Amino acid sequence: MEEQSHGYFEQALSNFTKDFAYGGAIRHLVDHGYTVDRIIKEFNYPISRESIEKTVNQYLAEKERKSSKK
């Protein structure tokens, strides 16, 4: 059980660090019309495509939820 908790903590810390370091920039680029492919092509972020896609998809879903509440 302790190993699972440790793995969960490590993953949560990794996600937090990536979001803190790159999340705001990625969300800003999405607001300016950038796609995942364009972000990867034009910027050399040291994170995986999967992480960029996750950030973009979560952000777009959040924006959609907020706009549907209006």
LINGI-V853954 format. One record per residue. N is the residue number from 1. RES is the residue in three letters. SS is DSSP state (H for helix, E for strand, C for the rest). OMEGA is omega in whole degrees, -180 to 180 (none if undefined). Layout:
n = <N:N>
res = <RES:RES>
ss = <SS:SS>
omega = <OMEGA:OMEGA>
This chain:
n = <1:2:3:4:5:6:7:8:9:10:11:12:13:14:15:16:17:18:19:20:21:22:23:24:25:26:27:28:29:30:31:32:33:34:35:36:37:38:39:40:41:42:43:44:45:46:47:48:49:50:51:52:53:54:55:56:57:58:59:60:61:62:63:64:65:66:67:68:69:70>
res = <MET:GLU:GLU:GLN:SER:HIS:GLY:TYR:PHE:GLU:GLN:ALA:LEU:SER:ASN:PHE:THR:LYS:ASP:PHE:ALA:TYR:GLY:GLY:ALA:ILE:ARG:HIS:LEU:VAL:ASP:HIS:GLY:TYR:THR:VAL:ASP:ARG:ILE:ILE:LYS:GLU:PHE:ASN:TYR:PRO:ILE:SER:ARG:GLU:SER:ILE:GLU:LYS:THR:VAL:ASN:GLN:TYR:LEU:ALA:GLU:LYS:GLU:ARG:LYS:SER:SER:LYS:LYS>
ss = <C:H:H:H:H:H:H:H:H:H:H:H:H:H:H:H:H:H:H:H:H:H:H:H:H:H:H:H:H:H:H:C:C:C:C:H:H:H:H:H:H:H:C:C:C:C:C:C:H:H:H:H:H:H:H:H:H:H:H:H:H:H:H:H:H:H:H:H:H:C>
omega = <-179:178:178:179:179:178:178:179:180:179:179:178:178:179:179:-178:179:-179:179:-176:-171:-173:-179:180:-180:179:177:180:178:178:178:172:-180:174:177:-179:-179:178:180:-177:-172:-178:-176:179:-179:176:-175:174:180:179:178:178:-180:179:-179:-178:178:-180:180:177:178:178:180:178:-179:-178:180:179:-178:none>
